[in-house]
Amino acid sequence: MKSKAITVLIILAFISFSCSKSVEYSEEFKNQTSGKYLYNPDELILVYYEGNKLKLNWKGGDMIPVALAENEFFVPDMYKKFHFVKHPETSKQYLSAINEETNEVTYDYLKVDNNYKTPSQYLEVGNYDKALEGFLEIKKQDSTSSYINEWDFNRKGYQYLNKKEYEKAIGIFQLNAKLHPDSNNVYDSLADAYLRSGDSLQAYTNYKIALDMNPRNSRAERYVKAYKAKH
């Protein structure tokens, strides 16, 4: 416990000392380092400058790092020191954590184009094709990724459905069905959205798929039987 307390005091003293330092950023450096960095497959870190102050935006919140030198800063929220590096073979720019134990240069967060959007950002603006393309790539890299969780999409779809935003709900449920084609639940939800929107044929089509996959789906069974009796 005592060693941990000492470590915290050292870090606090270090930060306090660092805050007193004035770092001048050249325009060339600001232009080179400003932009979006891919923190993970569905999340970005935005690096920008206000005057001579370096700022980051991460997880929807602005952060002011502690500047240590032009190309070195500490981010208290992430409890890490960072610098900008270029890959010697690709010349691509990265935002990378500094490993003070090994001094090994790593290439952590790739700088992407300013018009780059994550799959979730495409989803938010209703570009379901681009969102699906991105989520399928995530699934290709890791089929168990939390970023393609079936139930998260299902929950989001029902949020729109309960607000009677049928087009958005259907778009998300369709995306979920393409990401998780072996789940009867995604077709059941899609059928429900079509039914509430007034499209009885598409409701029948998707309830039929759900029922074929799970014969114990009583809701799907009732609708399929009723639809057949009418038609």
N, C-alpha and C positions, 0 to 999 in steps of 0.2 A: 504493500500500500504506500509506504514511504517513497519508494523509487518512482511509483506512478505519479505521486504528487510533485516530486522534484521535476519529473519530465514535463508535466503540465506547466509548471512555473517557468521552466526553460523556454518552452514553446511560446508562452505568453510574453516573456521578456523579448524573445526573438521577434515576435510579431510587432510588439510595441516599438522596438528599435527600427524595424524595417519600415514601419508607417512613417517615420520621420524622414525617410529618404525621398528625395525628389528625382523622379526618373523622367527624362525627356525622350519622347518617342519621335523618331524621324517620320516624315510623311511616307517615305518609301516602306518603312517597317509597318506602319499602320495599314497602308494599302495592301501589303503582302499578307498580313495576318488577319485582317478583318474578314468575317464571313461565317459560314456554317460548317460545323464539324460533326461528323457522325459518331454520336456517343454509343449508340447501339443500333440494331436494325430498324428501330421505330422511334428513335429519339435523337434530337439534335442539341448541340451547344452552340449558341450564337456569340461570337466574339465581335465587339465593336468598341469604338472610342468616342467619348464626349470631350472634345478639346484634347487635353493631354492626359485624360483619365481612361484607363483600361477598364472595360466592363464585360461581364458575361451574362447571358440569359440562359438559364437551365431549369427544366421542369416548370416553366412558366413564371419563374421569378428572376429578378435582376440581382446580380452579385457584383460587389466591388472587390477584386482581389488585392492582396498586399503586394505592391510592386517592389521587387528586390533588385532588378536590373532591367535593361531594355528587353531582354529575352529570358526573364525568369520571374515568376510570381507565385504567391501562395494563396490558395483558395480555402478559407476556413470552413466553408460549408461542406467541402469535399475532403478536408484534412490532408491536402496534397500540395506539393510544389509542381509547377508545370513550366514547360518551355515549348517553343515552336521549332520543329525540325523538318528538314527535307530528306526524303528517301534518296540515297545516293544512286540507285538504279532507275527509279521511276520519276524522280524529281517532284513527286507529289508532296504536298504540304500536310503536316500532321500537328495536332496538339497532343503533347505527350507528357506523361508523368515523369518526374525525375526520381530515379532510384539512387538515393544517396549512399546506399550500402555497397552497391556493385558498380555504380556509375555507368551502367549499361544503357545505351540509347535504345529506346523502344519506339514503336510507331503505333500509337494507341488510337487516336481519333482522326480519321481522314477528313481533310477539307473537301467539301463538295461544292457544286455550283450554287450560285445564289438563288437560282430558281428550283433547286432541289426540294422535293416534298417527301415526307415519310408516308408510308401506307396509311397511317391514321390521319394524316393531314389531308390526303386525297379523299379519305372516307368522310371527313367532316364537311368537305365542300361538295359531296355528292358525286365525285368522279369514281364510280364503283369499279370500272374497268382497270384504271390505274392502281386503285387500292388493292384489288384482287391480284394484279401482277406482282405488287410488292409483297403482299402476304404469302403468295405462293412461293416466292423466292426465299422468304424466311422459313417456310415449311420445308423447302428443299434442303436448306442448311441444317434445320433442326425441327423435326416433326413434332417434338414435344414442347416447343417454345411457348412461353406464356403469352406471347404477342398474338398467337392465333388460337387462343382459348375459345372453344365453342360456346361456352356458357356466357362469356363476356359479350360476345357478339349477339347472342340471343337476348341478353338483358338490354343491350342498347337498342335492338330492334323493337322490343316491347315498349321501351320508353317512347319511341316515335309512334308506335301503334296505339298506345293509350292516349296520345295527343291527337289521334286521327290524322297523322301525317303518313298516309298509306304508302306513298311513293318511296319515301325514305325507309320506312320499315321493310317494304318488299325488297328494296335494293340491298339492305344489310342481310336479310334472310337468304336472298339468292347467293350473296357472297359466301355466307356461312355454309350453304349447301355445297358450294363448289370446293370449299376448303375441307369440309367434313362429309363427303358423299356417302359414307358408310353409316351415318347416324340417322335413325328414323326421326329423331327429335327435330332436326333442322327442317325436314320436309313437313312435319306437323305444324311447326311455327309458320313456315311459308304459306301453307294451306290456310291457316288461321288468318293471316294478313290478307290473302286474296279474298277470303270469305267476307271479312269485314269491309273490304273495299268494294264489294259487290260483284266480284268476278267468280261466279260459281263454278265455271268450267275449270279454271286453274286451281280453285280450291279442291275440286274433285280429283284432278290429276295428281296433286301433291299429297292429298290424304291417301290416295290409292298407293302411292309409292311408300308412304309411311306405314300403311297397313301391311303391304307385302313384306316389308322389312321386320315388322313387329305385329304379328297377328293378334296380340293381346292389347293393342292400342284401341280402347273402346270408343274414344271420341272419333277417331278416323273411321272405325267400323260403322258407327251410327251414320256419319255423313255419307259414306260411300253407299250404304244401303238406301238411304233416303234419296240420294241423287239418282241412283239407278231406278228406283220406283217411279220417280217423276219423269224420267227420260226413257 
